[in-house]
Amino acid sequence: MIWGCLIPIVGILLLPFVGYFLREFRTPEGRTALPAEATNVQEYLAHGFISGDFTWLMKASLPANRYSDYAKSLGLPERFDPDEHSAIQSTLNMRIPDTPVWWNPPEVDSTAYFQYKEGGDYLRLLRYHNGTVYLIELSW
């Protein structure tokens, strides 16, 4: 009888470890969807061990004519409009603490694509500036 209860308890205790390794070693969609022309790819991942919170940053060189195709391949539904999205502009421009030195995205403008709902706990934002694409995914 004691072994019958112990197996589910051990399984539940191991779930955070399994989740950690799944998040740590999976290739993010943003990386796999990059066009073949992308170069100089840099990535950064930080996540909570148990909580499921994460920050994933990617920066890559990409020809301008491939940018909108890349956004479509990610399924990013909305383009930033300063008039329509002024309430969330500060959220989209938030600075993430402790990011690598290479992470230097521009402010959002009308070329940015994003997925976010005000009050939500997930953000995906794609920006483009001077031949460089910046992709951020956050979950909190």
N, CA, C and O atoms as a GROMACS GRO file, in nm:
protein
  560
    1MET      N    1   0.083  -0.120   0.000
    1MET     CA    2   0.000   0.000   0.000
    1MET      C    3   0.086   0.125   0.000
    1MET      O    4   0.055   0.221  -0.071
    2ILE      N    5   0.195   0.127   0.077
    2ILE     CA    6   0.279   0.247   0.084
    2ILE      C    7   0.346   0.275  -0.050
    2ILE      O    8   0.364   0.392  -0.086
    3TRP      N    9   0.384   0.171  -0.124
    3TRP     CA   10   0.448   0.194  -0.254
    3TRP      C   11   0.349   0.251  -0.354
    3TRP      O   12   0.388   0.329  -0.442
    4GLY      N   13   0.224   0.215  -0.342
    4GLY     CA   14   0.123   0.268  -0.432
    4GLY      C   15   0.105   0.418  -0.418
    4GLY      O   16   0.075   0.486  -0.516
    5CYS      N   17   0.122   0.471  -0.297
    5CYS     CA   18   0.112   0.616  -0.274
    5CYS      C   19   0.242   0.687  -0.307
    5CYS      O   20   0.241   0.803  -0.348
    6LEU      N   21   0.352   0.618  -0.288
    6LEU     CA   22   0.483   0.680  -0.307
    6LEU      C   23   0.512   0.712  -0.454
    6LEU      O   24   0.573   0.815  -0.484
    7ILE      N   25   0.469   0.626  -0.543
    7ILE     CA   26   0.498   0.646  -0.686
    7ILE      C   27   0.435   0.777  -0.737
    7ILE      O   28   0.507   0.854  -0.801
    8PRO      N   29   0.307   0.806  -0.713
    8PRO     CA   30   0.252   0.935  -0.760
    8PRO      C   31   0.318   1.056  -0.693
    8PRO      O   32   0.336   1.159  -0.758
    9ILE      N   33   0.354   1.044  -0.566
    9ILE     CA   34   0.419   1.154  -0.496
    9ILE      C   35   0.554   1.185  -0.558
    9ILE      O   36   0.587   1.301  -0.581
   10VAL      N   37   0.632   1.081  -0.585
   10VAL     CA   38   0.763   1.101  -0.649
   10VAL      C   39   0.744   1.162  -0.788
   10VAL      O   40   0.820   1.250  -0.828
   11GLY      N   41   0.644   1.113  -0.862
   11GLY     CA   42   0.616   1.169  -0.995
   11GLY      C   43   0.583   1.317  -0.989
   11GLY      O   44   0.631   1.394  -1.072
   12ILE      N   45   0.503   1.357  -0.894
   12ILE     CA   46   0.467   1.498  -0.878
   12ILE      C   47   0.588   1.581  -0.841
   12ILE      O   48   0.605   1.693  -0.890
   13LEU      N   49   0.672   1.528  -0.755
   13LEU     CA   50   0.793   1.601  -0.714
   13LEU      C   51   0.892   1.616  -0.829
   13LEU      O   52   0.970   1.711  -0.831
   14LEU      N   53   0.890   1.524  -0.924
   14LEU     CA   54   0.983   1.531  -1.038
   14LEU      C   55   0.934   1.622  -1.151
   14LEU      O   56   1.013   1.657  -1.239
   15LEU      N   57   0.806   1.660  -1.152
   15LEU     CA   58   0.751   1.743  -1.260
   15LEU      C   59   0.829   1.873  -1.284
   15LEU      O   60   0.856   1.905  -1.400
   16PRO      N   61   0.865   1.950  -1.180
   16PRO     CA   62   0.942   2.073  -1.208
   16PRO      C   63   1.074   2.046  -1.279
   16PRO      O   64   1.117   2.126  -1.362
   17PHE      N   65   1.139   1.936  -1.247
   17PHE     CA   66   1.266   1.902  -1.312
   17PHE      C   67   1.244   1.869  -1.458
   17PHE      O   68   1.323   1.910  -1.544
   18VAL      N   69   1.140   1.795  -1.487
   18VAL     CA   70   1.108   1.761  -1.626
   18VAL      C   71   1.075   1.887  -1.704
   18VAL      O   72   1.125   1.906  -1.815
   19GLY      N   73   0.991   1.975  -1.647
   19GLY     CA   74   0.958   2.102  -1.712
   19GLY      C   75   1.079   2.189  -1.738
   19GLY      O   76   1.090   2.252  -1.843
   20TYR      N   77   1.171   2.192  -1.641
   20TYR     CA   78   1.293   2.271  -1.656
   20TYR      C   79   1.373   2.223  -1.776
   20TYR      O   80   1.415   2.303  -1.859
   21PHE      N   81   1.394   2.093  -1.785
   21PHE     CA   82   1.474   2.039  -1.895
   21PHE      C   83   1.403   2.054  -2.029
   21PHE      O   84   1.469   2.075  -2.131
   22LEU      N   85   1.271   2.043  -2.032
   22LEU     CA   86   1.198   2.064  -2.157
   22LEU      C   87   1.213   2.208  -2.206
   22LEU      O   88   1.233   2.231  -2.325
   23ARG      N   89   1.203   2.305  -2.114
   23ARG     CA   90   1.220   2.446  -2.153
   23ARG      C   91   1.364   2.475  -2.191
   23ARG      O   92   1.390   2.552  -2.284
   24GLU      N   93   1.458   2.417  -2.120
   24GLU     CA   94   1.599   2.446  -2.141
   24GLU      C   95   1.650   2.394  -2.275
   24GLU      O   96   1.732   2.459  -2.339
   25PHE      N   97   1.602   2.280  -2.318
   25PHE     CA   98   1.661   2.216  -2.434
   25PHE      C   99   1.574   2.215  -2.559
   25PHE      O  100   1.614   2.160  -2.661
   26ARG      N  101   1.456   2.274  -2.554
   26ARG     CA  102   1.376   2.283  -2.676
   26ARG      C  103   1.426   2.400  -2.761
   26ARG      O  104   1.475   2.499  -2.707
   27THR      N  105   1.414   2.388  -2.891
   27THR     CA  106   1.450   2.497  -2.981
   27THR      C  107   1.327   2.584  -2.999
   27THR      O  108   1.225   2.536  -3.048
   28PRO      N  109   1.334   2.711  -2.960
   28PRO     CA  110   1.217   2.799  -2.972
   28PRO      C  111   1.173   2.814  -3.117
   28PRO      O  112   1.254   2.810  -3.209
   29GLU      N  113   1.044   2.833  -3.134
   29GLU     CA  114   0.985   2.849  -3.267
   29GLU      C  115   1.050   2.966  -3.342
   29GLU      O  116   1.070   2.958  -3.463
   30GLY      N  117   1.082   3.073  -3.270
   30GLY     CA  118   1.145   3.188  -3.333
   30GLY      C  119   1.278   3.154  -3.398
   30GLY      O  120   1.315   3.215  -3.499
   31ARG      N  121   1.348   3.059  -3.343
   31ARG     CA  122   1.476   3.016  -3.400
   31ARG      C  123   1.453   2.924  -3.520
   31ARG      O  124   1.518   2.940  -3.624
   32THR      N  125   1.364   2.830  -3.508
   32THR     CA  126   1.341   2.735  -3.617
   32THR      C  127   1.275   2.802  -3.738
   32THR      O  128   1.291   2.754  -3.850
   33ALA      N  129   1.200   2.910  -3.716
   33ALA     CA  130   1.131   2.979  -3.825
   33ALA      C  131   1.220   3.080  -3.897
   33ALA      O  132   1.179   3.136  -3.999
   34LEU      N  133   1.340   3.104  -3.847
   34LEU     CA  134   1.428   3.201  -3.912
   34LEU      C  135   1.456   3.161  -4.056
   34LEU      O  136   1.484   3.044  -4.083
   35PRO      N  137   1.450   3.255  -4.149
   35PRO     CA  138   1.485   3.224  -4.288
   35PRO      C  139   1.633   3.184  -4.299
   35PRO      O  140   1.715   3.220  -4.214
   36ALA      N  141   1.665   3.110  -4.402
   36ALA     CA  142   1.801   3.061  -4.423
   36ALA      C  143   1.901   3.176  -4.437
   36ALA      O  144   2.019   3.159  -4.409
   37GLU      N  145   1.853   3.293  -4.479
   37GLU     CA  146   1.942   3.408  -4.498
   37GLU      C  147   1.986   3.472  -4.366
   37GLU      O  148   2.076   3.556  -4.366
   38ALA      N  149   1.925   3.436  -4.256
   38ALA     CA  150   1.960   3.495  -4.126
   38ALA      C  151   2.101   3.454  -4.085
   38ALA      O  152   2.142   3.339  -4.101
   39THR      N  153   2.175   3.551  -4.031
   39THR     CA  154   2.311   3.526  -3.983
   39THR      C  155   2.329   3.593  -3.848
   39THR      O  156   2.240   3.663  -3.799
   40ASN      N  157   2.444   3.570  -3.788
   40ASN     CA  158   2.481   3.635  -3.661
   40ASN      C  159   2.374   3.618  -3.554
   40ASN      O  160   2.340   3.714  -3.484
   41VAL      N  161   2.321   3.500  -3.540
   41VAL     CA  162   2.214   3.473  -3.444
   41VAL      C  163   2.270   3.465  -3.302
   41VAL      O  164   2.367   3.394  -3.275
   42GLN      N  165   2.206   3.539  -3.212
   42GLN     CA  166   2.242   3.536  -3.071
   42GLN      C  167   2.114   3.510  -2.992
   42GLN      O  168   2.009   3.565  -3.023
   43GLU      N  169   2.124   3.425  -2.890
   43GLU     CA  170   2.007   3.391  -2.808
   43GLU      C  171   2.040   3.398  -2.660
   43GLU      O  172   2.155   3.383  -2.618
   44TYR      N  173   1.936   3.422  -2.583
   44TYR     CA  174   1.948   3.426  -2.437
   44TYR      C  175   1.819   3.370  -2.378
   44TYR      O  176   1.710   3.406  -2.422
   45LEU      N  177   1.832   3.282  -2.281
   45LEU     CA  178   1.716   3.224  -2.215
   45LEU      C  179   1.734   3.230  -2.064
   45LEU      O  180   1.839   3.192  -2.012
   46ALA      N  181   1.633   3.280  -1.996
   46ALA     CA  182   1.630   3.278  -1.849
   46ALA      C  183   1.491   3.234  -1.809
   46ALA      O  184   1.392   3.280  -1.866
   47HIS      N  185   1.483   3.145  -1.712
   47HIS     CA  186   1.351   3.100  -1.669
   47HIS      C  187   1.351   3.061  -1.524
   47HIS      O  188   1.453   3.025  -1.465
   48GLY      N  189   1.232   3.069  -1.468
   48GLY     CA  190   1.212   3.025  -1.331
   48GLY      C  191   1.215   2.874  -1.326
   48GLY      O  192   1.166   2.808  -1.418
   49PHE      N  193   1.270   2.819  -1.223
   49PHE     CA  194   1.284   2.673  -1.214
   49PHE      C  195   1.148   2.606  -1.203
   49PHE      O  196   1.120   2.510  -1.274
   50ILE      N  197   1.065   2.654  -1.114
   50ILE     CA  198   0.937   2.588  -1.091
   50ILE      C  199   0.822   2.665  -1.156
   50ILE      O  200   0.726   2.604  -1.203
   51SER      N  201   0.830   2.796  -1.158
   51SER     CA  202   0.716   2.879  -1.196
   51SER      C  203   0.673   2.870  -1.342
   51SER      O  204   0.555   2.889  -1.371
   52GLY      N  205   0.763   2.841  -1.433
   52GLY     CA  206   0.729   2.842  -1.574
   52GLY      C  207   0.750   2.977  -1.640
   52GLY      O  208   0.734   2.990  -1.761
   53ASP      N  209   0.785   3.080  -1.561
   53ASP     CA  210   0.818   3.211  -1.617
   53ASP      C  211   0.944   3.197  -1.702
   53ASP      O  212   1.034   3.120  -1.668
   54PHE      N  213   0.951   3.272  -1.810
   54PHE     CA  214   1.073   3.271  -1.890
   54PHE      C  215   1.090   3.400  -1.968
   54PHE      O  216   0.994   3.473  -1.992
   55THR      N  217   1.212   3.425  -2.006
   55THR     CA  218   1.249   3.534  -2.096
   55THR      C  219   1.338   3.473  -2.202
   55THR      O  220   1.442   3.414  -2.170
   56TRP      N  221   1.301   3.487  -2.328
   56TRP     CA  222   1.384   3.439  -2.438
   56TRP      C  223   1.407   3.555  -2.533
   56TRP      O  224   1.312   3.618  -2.579
   57LEU      N  225   1.533   3.583  -2.561
   57LEU     CA  226   1.571   3.692  -2.650
   57LEU      C  227   1.648   3.634  -2.767
   57LEU      O  228   1.726   3.541  -2.751
   58MET      N  229   1.624   3.689  -2.886
   58MET     CA  230   1.701   3.650  -3.003
   58MET      C  231   1.726   3.772  -3.090
   58MET      O  232   1.636   3.854  -3.112
   59LYS      N  233   1.846   3.782  -3.137
   59LYS     CA  234   1.886   3.891  -3.227
   59LYS      C  235   1.956   3.825  -3.346
   59LYS      O  236   2.038   3.734  -3.327
   60ALA      N  237   1.924   3.870  -3.467
   60ALA     CA  238   1.986   3.812  -3.586
   60ALA      C  239   1.988   3.914  -3.699
   60ALA      O  240   1.903   4.003  -3.707
   61SER      N  241   2.087   3.900  -3.785
   61SER     CA  242   2.091   3.981  -3.907
   61SER      C  243   1.996   3.917  -4.008
   61SER      O  244   1.997   3.795  -4.027
   62LEU      N  245   1.914   4.001  -4.071
   62LEU     CA  246   1.814   3.950  -4.164
   62LEU      C  247   1.789   4.054  -4.272
   62LEU      O  248   1.773   4.172  -4.241
   63PRO      N  249   1.786   4.013  -4.399
   63PRO     CA  250   1.755   4.110  -4.504
   63PRO      C  251   1.615   4.168  -4.485
   63PRO      O  252   1.523   4.098  -4.444
   64ALA      N  253   1.601   4.295  -4.513
   64ALA     CA  254   1.474   4.366  -4.492
   64ALA      C  255   1.358   4.301  -4.567
   64ALA      O  256   1.246   4.298  -4.517
   65ASN      N  257   1.384   4.248  -4.686
   65ASN     CA  258   1.276   4.189  -4.765
   65ASN      C  259   1.226   4.056  -4.707
   65ASN      O  260   1.127   4.003  -4.757
   66ARG      N  261   1.289   4.001  -4.606
   66ARG     CA  262   1.247   3.876  -4.542
   66ARG      C  263   1.174   3.900  -4.409
   66ARG      O  264   1.119   3.806  -4.350
   67TYR      N  265   1.174   4.025  -4.362
   67TYR     CA  266   1.118   4.056  -4.230
   67TYR      C  267   0.970   4.023  -4.218
   67TYR      O  268   0.930   3.955  -4.124
   68SER      N  269   0.887   4.071  -4.311
   68SER     CA  270   0.743   4.046  -4.299
   68SER      C  271   0.711   3.898  -4.315
   68SER      O  272   0.618   3.848  -4.251
   69ASP      N  273   0.785   3.827  -4.400
   69ASP     CA  274   0.765   3.683  -4.414
   69ASP      C  275   0.797   3.612  -4.282
   69ASP      O  276   0.727   3.519  -4.242
   70TYR      N  277   0.902   3.656  -4.216
   70TYR     CA  278   0.939   3.597  -4.087
   70TYR      C  279   0.829   3.620  -3.984
   70TYR      O  280   0.793   3.529  -3.910
   71ALA      N  281   0.776   3.742  -3.979
   71ALA     CA  282   0.666   3.772  -3.886
   71ALA      C  283   0.545   3.682  -3.915
   71ALA      O  284   0.482   3.632  -3.822
   72LYS      N  285   0.513   3.662  -4.041
   72LYS     CA  286   0.402   3.575  -4.078
   72LYS      C  287   0.428   3.431  -4.035
   72LYS      O  288   0.337   3.364  -3.986
   73SER      N  289   0.550   3.385  -4.053
   73SER     CA  290   0.582   3.246  -4.015
   73SER      C  291   0.570   3.225  -3.865
   73SER      O  292   0.548   3.112  -3.820
   74LEU      N  293   0.584   3.332  -3.787
   74LEU     CA  294   0.568   3.323  -3.642
   74LEU      C  295   0.421   3.336  -3.601
   74LEU      O  296   0.386   3.314  -3.484
   75GLY      N  297   0.337   3.372  -3.694
   75GLY     CA  298   0.196   3.388  -3.665
   75GLY      C  299   0.166   3.511  -3.580
   75GLY      O  300   0.068   3.513  -3.506
   76LEU      N  301   0.250   3.612  -3.592
   76LEU     CA  302   0.227   3.735  -3.514
   76LEU      C  303   0.112   3.812  -3.576
   76LEU      O  304   0.119   3.854  -3.692
   77PRO      N  305   0.006   3.830  -3.499
   77PRO     CA  306  -0.119   3.881  -3.555
   77PRO      C  307  -0.128   4.032  -3.572
   77PRO      O  308  -0.204   4.079  -3.657
   78GLU      N  309  -0.054   4.109  -3.495
   78GLU     CA  310  -0.077   4.253  -3.494
   78GLU      C  311   0.049   4.332  -3.522
   78GLU      O  312   0.159   4.294  -3.482
   79ARG      N  313   0.030   4.441  -3.591
   79ARG     CA  314   0.138   4.536  -3.614
   79ARG      C  315   0.114   4.655  -3.522
   79ARG      O  316   0.000   4.698  -3.504
   80PHE      N  317   0.219   4.707  -3.466
   80PHE     CA  318   0.206   4.817  -3.371
   80PHE      C  319   0.157   4.943  -3.440
   80PHE      O  320   0.209   4.983  -3.544
   81ASP      N  321   0.057   5.006  -3.380
   81ASP     CA  322   0.003   5.133  -3.426
   81ASP      C  323   0.007   5.228  -3.306
   81ASP      O  324  -0.064   5.205  -3.208
   82PRO      N  325   0.089   5.335  -3.311
   82PRO     CA  326   0.104   5.424  -3.196
   82PRO      C  327  -0.028   5.483  -3.145
   82PRO      O  328  -0.043   5.505  -3.025
   83ASP      N  329  -0.123   5.507  -3.235
   83ASP     CA  330  -0.252   5.562  -3.192
   83ASP      C  331  -0.339   5.456  -3.125
   83ASP      O  332  -0.397   5.479  -3.019
   84GLU      N  333  -0.346   5.342  -3.186
   84GLU     CA  334  -0.432   5.235  -3.136
   84GLU      C  335  -0.375   5.165  -3.012
   84GLU      O  336  -0.450   5.120  -2.926
   85HIS      N  337  -0.242   5.155  -3.002
   85HIS     CA  338  -0.179   5.077  -2.895
   85HIS      C  339  -0.104   5.163  -2.793
   85HIS      O  340  -0.012   5.114  -2.728
   86SER      N  341  -0.141   5.288  -2.779
   86SER     CA  342  -0.069   5.376  -2.687
   86SER      C  343  -0.075   5.327  -2.542
   86SER      O  344   0.018   5.352  -2.465
   87ALA      N  345  -0.181   5.257  -2.504
   87ALA     CA  346  -0.195   5.207  -2.366
   87ALA      C  347  -0.094   5.099  -2.332
   87ALA      O  348  -0.059   5.082  -2.215
   88ILE      N  349  -0.045   5.026  -2.433
   88ILE     CA  350   0.051   4.919  -2.404
   88ILE      C  351   0.192   4.950  -2.456
   88ILE      O  352   0.280   4.865  -2.449
   89GLN      N  353   0.212   5.070  -2.505
   89GLN     CA  354   0.343   5.105  -2.560
   89GLN      C  355   0.454   5.091  -2.456
   89GLN      O  356   0.563   5.043  -2.489
   90SER      N  357   0.429   5.132  -2.333
   90SER     CA  358   0.533   5.121  -2.230
   90SER      C  359   0.564   4.974  -2.200
   90SER      O  360   0.679   4.940  -2.171
   91THR      N  361   0.463   4.888  -2.206
   91THR     CA  362   0.487   4.744  -2.186
   91THR      C  363   0.573   4.689  -2.298
   91THR      O  364   0.666   4.613  -2.273
   92LEU      N  365   0.542   4.726  -2.421
   92LEU     CA  366   0.620   4.677  -2.535
   92LEU      C  367   0.763   4.730  -2.534
   92LEU      O  368   0.853   4.665  -2.587
   93ASN      N  369   0.784   4.847  -2.475
   93ASN     CA  370   0.918   4.906  -2.469
   93ASN      C  371   0.991   4.877  -2.337
   93ASN      O  372   1.098   4.933  -2.312
   94MET      N  373   0.934   4.790  -2.253
   94MET     CA  374   0.995   4.766  -2.123
   94MET      C  375   1.139   4.717  -2.136
   94MET      O  376   1.175   4.646  -2.230
   95ARG      N  377   1.218   4.756  -2.042
   95ARG     CA  378   1.357   4.712  -2.035
   95ARG      C  379   1.365   4.592  -1.944
   95ARG      O  380   1.312   4.594  -1.833
   96ILE      N  381   1.429   4.489  -1.988
   96ILE     CA  382   1.444   4.366  -1.911
   96ILE      C  383   1.576   4.374  -1.835
   96ILE      O  384   1.680   4.397  -1.897
   97PRO      N  385   1.574   4.357  -1.703
   97PRO     CA  386   1.700   4.364  -1.628
   97PRO      C  387   1.790   4.242  -1.656
   97PRO      O  388   1.742   4.134  -1.689
   98ASP      N  389   1.918   4.264  -1.642
   98ASP     CA  390   2.018   4.156  -1.653
   98ASP      C  391   2.022   4.088  -1.788
   98ASP      O  392   2.048   3.968  -1.796
   99THR      N  393   1.997   4.162  -1.895
   99THR     CA  394   2.008   4.104  -2.028
   99THR      C  395   2.152   4.115  -2.077
   99THR      O  396   2.229   4.197  -2.025
  100PRO      N  397   2.189   4.035  -2.175
  100PRO     CA  398   2.326   4.042  -2.228
  100PRO      C  399   2.354   4.179  -2.292
  100PRO      O  400   2.261   4.250  -2.330
  101VAL      N  401   2.478   4.212  -2.303
  101VAL     CA  402   2.520   4.340  -2.360
  101VAL      C  403   2.471   4.355  -2.504
  101VAL      O  404   2.437   4.466  -2.546
  102TRP      N  405   2.467   4.247  -2.579
  102TRP     CA  406   2.427   4.254  -2.720
  102TRP      C  407   2.279   4.285  -2.738
  102TRP      O  408   2.238   4.321  -2.849
  103TRP      N  409   2.197   4.273  -2.635
  103TRP     CA  410   2.053   4.298  -2.648
  103TRP      C  411   2.027   4.448  -2.642
  103TRP      O  412   2.026   4.507  -2.535
  104ASN      N  413   2.005   4.509  -2.758
  104ASN     CA  414   1.985   4.653  -2.769
  104ASN      C  415   1.874   4.686  -2.869
  104ASN      O  416   1.899   4.753  -2.969
  105PRO      N  417   1.752   4.639  -2.843
  105PRO     CA  418   1.645   4.660  -2.941
  105PRO      C  419   1.602   4.806  -2.948
  105PRO      O  420   1.614   4.880  -2.851
  106PRO      N  421   1.553   4.847  -3.064
  106PRO     CA  422   1.499   4.982  -3.077
  106PRO      C  423   1.363   4.992  -3.010
  106PRO      O  424   1.303   4.891  -2.974
  107GLU      N  425   1.314   5.114  -2.992
  107GLU     CA  426   1.178   5.135  -2.942
  107GLU      C  427   1.080   5.080  -3.045
  107GLU      O  428   1.112   5.072  -3.164
  108VAL      N  429   0.962   5.041  -3.000
  108VAL     CA  430   0.862   4.991  -3.095
  108VAL      C  431   0.817   5.105  -3.186
  108VAL      O  432   0.808   5.220  -3.145
  109ASP      N  433   0.790   5.069  -3.308
  109ASP     CA  434   0.736   5.163  -3.406
  109ASP      C  435   0.640   5.087  -3.495
  109ASP      O  436   0.606   4.972  -3.466
  110SER      N  437   0.596   5.148  -3.602
  110SER     CA  438   0.494   5.086  -3.687
  110SER      C  439   0.544   4.963  -3.761
  110SER      O  440   0.464   4.894  -3.825
  111THR      N  441   0.673   4.933  -3.754
  111THR     CA  442   0.724   4.812  -3.819
  111THR      C  443   0.720   4.691  -3.726
  111THR      O  444   0.744   4.579  -3.770
  112ALA      N  445   0.691   4.711  -3.597
  112ALA     CA  446   0.692   4.602  -3.499
  112ALA      C  447   0.566   4.517  -3.508
  112ALA      O  448   0.455   4.568  -3.528
  113TYR      N  449   0.584   4.387  -3.493
  113TYR     CA  450   0.473   4.293  -3.484
  113TYR      C  451   0.471   4.240  -3.341
  113TYR      O  452   0.575   4.227  -3.277
  114PHE      N  453   0.350   4.210  -3.290
  114PHE     CA  454   0.346   4.161  -3.153
  114PHE      C  455   0.224   4.075  -3.126
  114PHE      O  456   0.127   4.074  -3.202
  115GLN      N  457   0.232   4.004  -3.015
  115GLN     CA  458   0.121   3.926  -2.962
  115GLN      C  459   0.116   3.956  -2.813
  115GLN      O  460   0.204   3.916  -2.738
  116TYR      N  461   0.012   4.026  -2.771
  116TYR     CA  462  -0.004   4.063  -2.630
  116TYR      C  463  -0.145   4.116  -2.609
  116TYR      O  464  -0.200   4.187  -2.694
  117LYS      N  465  -0.202   4.083  -2.496
  117LYS     CA  466  -0.330   4.140  -2.456
  117LYS      C  467  -0.308   4.211  -2.323
  117LYS      O  468  -0.245   4.156  -2.232
  118GLU      N  469  -0.359   4.333  -2.312
  118GLU     CA  470  -0.342   4.410  -2.190
  118GLU      C  471  -0.390   4.329  -2.070
  118GLU      O  472  -0.501   4.276  -2.069
  119GLY      N  473  -0.305   4.322  -1.968
  119GLY     CA  474  -0.335   4.242  -1.849
  119GLY      C  475  -0.295   4.097  -1.863
  119GLY      O  476  -0.308   4.020  -1.768
  120GLY      N  477  -0.246   4.059  -1.980
  120GLY     CA  478  -0.205   3.920  -2.003
  120GLY      C  479  -0.071   3.887  -1.939
  120GLY      O  480  -0.006   3.975  -1.882
  121ASP      N  481  -0.031   3.761  -1.949
  121ASP     CA  482   0.095   3.719  -1.889
  121ASP      C  483   0.191   3.660  -1.992
  121ASP      O  484   0.282   3.584  -1.958
  122TYR      N  485   0.170   3.696  -2.120
  122TYR     CA  486   0.258   3.648  -2.227
  122TYR      C  487   0.276   3.759  -2.330
  122TYR      O  488   0.181   3.828  -2.366
  123LEU      N  489   0.399   3.774  -2.375
  123LEU     CA  490   0.430   3.875  -2.476
  123LEU      C  491   0.527   3.816  -2.576
  123LEU      O  492   0.626   3.753  -2.538
  124ARG      N  493   0.500   3.837  -2.702
  124ARG     CA  494   0.595   3.806  -2.809
  124ARG      C  495   0.601   3.930  -2.895
  124ARG      O  496   0.499   3.981  -2.941
  125LEU      N  497   0.723   3.979  -2.918
  125LEU     CA  498   0.742   4.106  -2.988
  125LEU      C  499   0.857   4.094  -3.086
  125LEU      O  500   0.965   4.047  -3.050
  126LEU      N  501   0.834   4.134  -3.209
  126LEU     CA  502   0.933   4.129  -3.315
  126LEU      C  503   0.957   4.270  -3.366
  126LEU      O  504   0.864   4.341  -3.405
  127ARG      N  505   1.084   4.311  -3.364
  127ARG     CA  506   1.122   4.444  -3.413
  127ARG      C  507   1.232   4.430  -3.517
  127ARG      O  508   1.302   4.329  -3.522
  128TYR      N  509   1.244   4.533  -3.601
  128TYR     CA  510   1.346   4.533  -3.705
  128TYR      C  511   1.410   4.671  -3.714
  128TYR      O  512   1.340   4.772  -3.715
  129HIS      N  513   1.543   4.673  -3.722
  129HIS     CA  514   1.613   4.801  -3.733
  129HIS      C  515   1.750   4.778  -3.796
  129HIS      O  516   1.828   4.695  -3.748
  130ASN      N  517   1.778   4.850  -3.904
  130ASN     CA  518   1.909   4.847  -3.970
  130ASN      C  519   1.961   4.706  -3.997
  130ASN      O  520   2.076   4.675  -3.965
  131GLY      N  521   1.878   4.622  -4.056
  131GLY     CA  522   1.922   4.489  -4.094
  131GLY      C  523   1.925   4.387  -3.982
  131GLY      O  524   1.977   4.277  -3.999
  132THR      N  525   1.870   4.423  -3.867
  132THR     CA  526   1.871   4.332  -3.752
  132THR      C  527   1.729   4.311  -3.701
  132THR      O  528   1.653   4.407  -3.684
  133VAL      N  529   1.695   4.187  -3.676
  133VAL     CA  530   1.566   4.151  -3.620
  133VAL      C  531   1.586   4.119  -3.472
  133VAL      O  532   1.685   4.055  -3.433
  134TYR      N  533   1.492   4.165  -3.389
  134TYR     CA  534   1.495   4.143  -3.244
  134TYR      C  535   1.364   4.074  -3.207
  134TYR      O  536   1.257   4.128  -3.232
  135LEU      N  537   1.373   3.958  -3.147
  135LEU     CA  538   1.254   3.884  -3.105
  135LEU      C  539   1.264   3.858  -2.956
  135LEU      O  540   1.366   3.811  -2.906
  136ILE      N  541   1.156   3.890  -2.886
  136ILE     CA  542   1.149   3.865  -2.743
  136ILE      C  543   1.021   3.787  -2.713
  136ILE      O  544   0.914   3.818  -2.767
  137GLU      N  545   1.034   3.688  -2.628
  137GLU     CA  546   0.919   3.616  -2.574
  137GLU      C  547   0.929   3.617  -2.424
  137GLU      O  548   1.032   3.579  -2.368
  138LEU      N  549   0.823   3.660  -2.359
  138LEU     CA  550   0.818   3.666  -2.213
  138LEU      C  551   0.693   3.597  -2.164
  138LEU      O  552   0.586   3.608  -2.225
  139SER      N  553   0.706   3.527  -2.054
  139SER     CA  554   0.591   3.472  -1.983
  139SER      C  555   0.613   3.497  -1.835
  139SER      O  556   0.720   3.465  -1.782
  140TRP      N  557   0.514   3.552  -1.768
  140TRP     CA  558   0.530   3.583  -1.625
  140TRP      C  559   0.408   3.541  -1.547
  140TRP      O  560   0.403   3.559  -1.425
   0.00000   0.00000   0.00000
